[in-house]
Amino acid sequence: MGDKRLQPPLPRAEPRIRVLHDDVTMDSYRWLRDRENPDVRAYLEAENSYAEQATTHLSALKAEIIAEIEGRQPREGTPPALQVGPFEYFQRHEPGLAHPSWWRRPIGGDPAELVIDPNVLEGADVFYLLGVFEPSDDGRYVAFSFDVIGNENYELRVRDMETGQDVWQGSKKVRRVAWAADGHTLFFSRERPSRQQCHELIRLDVATAISEVAFEETNEQLEVRVRRSDSGAWLFLDLFAYPVHVGATEVWCLPADEPGGKWRRIVRRGNGHEIYAEHWGDRFLFRVNDAGPYGRLVRSPIDDPSPSSWEEIIPHRAGVTLEEVHVLEKHLVVLEREGLRPRLVSRDGSGRVGITIVPNEPSCTLKVGLSAGGAHSVARHLFGSSKLVYSISSFVTPDAVIEHDLDDDRSVTLYQADIPGFDPALYVSQVVMVEVEDGVEIPISLVARRDRTSPGPVVLRVYGCYGSSRWPSFKNWPSFMTARLSLLDRGVAFGIVHVRGGGELGRPWHEAAMAERKRTTHTDLIAAAEGLVGQGFATRDGIVIEGASAGGGVVLATAALRPDLFRAVLAEVPLADILDTEMDAAMPWALVERAEYGDPHIPDEYRYLRSYDPYYNLSADRPLPPTYVDAALDDGQVLYYQPARYVAQRRTCAADRDPELVFRMRKVGGHSGASHGPGVAEERAFRMAWALEHLRRSSS
């Protein structure tokens, strides 16, 4: 640390005893929930002040890293425009403005006209995230949603492009939206205003400003999502059960040209399967896991989608995950993954395999179609074309958009991000396998400079929850290579550990670390770290583990199991109090957590969860590695006081208040940090400077 005389803050304790299943727990910091309490504000300010003073000696290094990050921002390029109906939509970033604005022009011609300028939205100068950006088929209206606080309660607006005025606004907590074919009926799903975590589908006639509830779901464990088929001919309403894997538990459909019609249920809930529906010609397509966990593809007549009418197109194949299904007029394209490597496989109308596209990357991010980039945006592609557009990104490949003609098997790169000073030849990415105690091999996606000395220091990122996958990417989370290069250039390797609990190797990979098997996620991370040491890649005292959100809870729990193994821990917006999150049904995602970790109201599940909950396993006789924790006041997923109470309790347990524990509370932004401006680089640079300092200590 910097000044040895500094003393970390310690808030007052207000002990509360809870007895459940004959187990007694003590919670002294529940009062931190009241953000309007002056004492709460004072404590959070004191933690920020301590973090600033305790890391003053890192100021020069942080400034150096900030300059490096800002110097790697992609040079101006022209990503492909989104083509919807007669227009193509694109973004322009004007000098001096915080956010790019949306414009459009007729396909193949000018002039361009402004669609949306987020810079004029109240609050967008401080924070702004796009939710959806969806033009109607004819271009008359554009639906868009946004968050200017950070709490992810996206507000929906609809703009009339003839007048430039918003003709609908005010609906919040909006997620997916889909236009009907008539150009003035919009369907959108949202959380019900009167009941948290219950969802409904709204049908809005923009021309008359009349809205009504078209569907409501009272089961709190089901989420409602609406979408348009790739063909544009059908609307699908999906009900997803938590935890969401890759398909719905129930599906309804409606012809897109009959928005006032009656929705028809084509897949009933309760069959134990997950299904994703698409439309192709005179058939419905279903990706379904009835024959095995990795999925198969079937088709059925539109008027009889029952399982008895299913005809198999792609069988279930063990170890090959059928991730996505995309439809062009003459081509069926599936995104599948064997191991970590993805591939795109096209088929014709008879189901025969045509072209297969396999990226030359051992582990990467591969996405089909173009998206507006919003939190709830859906990627789209031109149905009537033979040209498939996809994007690829990895540790060493800046984001690229490629167009592949499936008729003549030719491809062209439409866009390649140009990163100043980046030479991919200086770096090498690989996948390393580490065998764990039960014989399973855990893959680790790694990147380092070619001239790095091995063994050496490494930062390992982990998530491992909800069946969610984490892939290497250059620009986006969780890799942020424009920032991570500052680690690599200082001799530190970076890796993503694909532990069980995630979804990288299909549904079985997730189910292997759920509920009563959740500790498998933690032991996989331990085995991965030890394996990298054993293989001569990492030094024993040179491993930093990093995780965000649920991944933050993973690194805290793992460090408590093996504090000797890790040099330091980076826990960003961590789910640090899993038990109390599940006990409080009013908390965001409480039901999701129960599906993932178990139900604490059941004695055996409570005891298992209690055994690794980060908050309730802190003790004076268990010293932990140096740890960085952060949170955000307006976070809508992990509420600010969840990490705060973990920090307060941990300081209470240490006689010296644990001076190697640094806690930062962000006053701007939400779960993912700052949206724009200097804060984006500062947050990443601070974490890297802090980690580099601890790795430097280990080497010395």
Helices and strands as residue ranges (DSSP letters): E 16-20, E 23-27, G 30-33, H 38-54, G 56-58, H 59-71, E 82-84, E 87-92, E 101-106, E 113-116, G 118-120, E 129-135, E 141-147, E 155-160, E 165-169, E 174-179, E 185-191, E 199-205, E 210-217, E 222-228, E 234-241, E 250-255, E 264-267, E 275-280, E 283-288, E 296-301, G 307-309, E 311-314, E 320-327, E 332-338, E 341-347, E 353-357, E 365-368, E 387-393, E 400-405, E 410-416, G 424-426, E 427-435, E 441-449, E 456-462, H 481-488, E 493-497, H 507-511, G 515-517, H 519-534, E 538-548, H 550-561, E 568-572, H 578-583, H 590-597, H 603-610, G 615-617, E 627-632, H 641-653, E 661-666, H 678-699
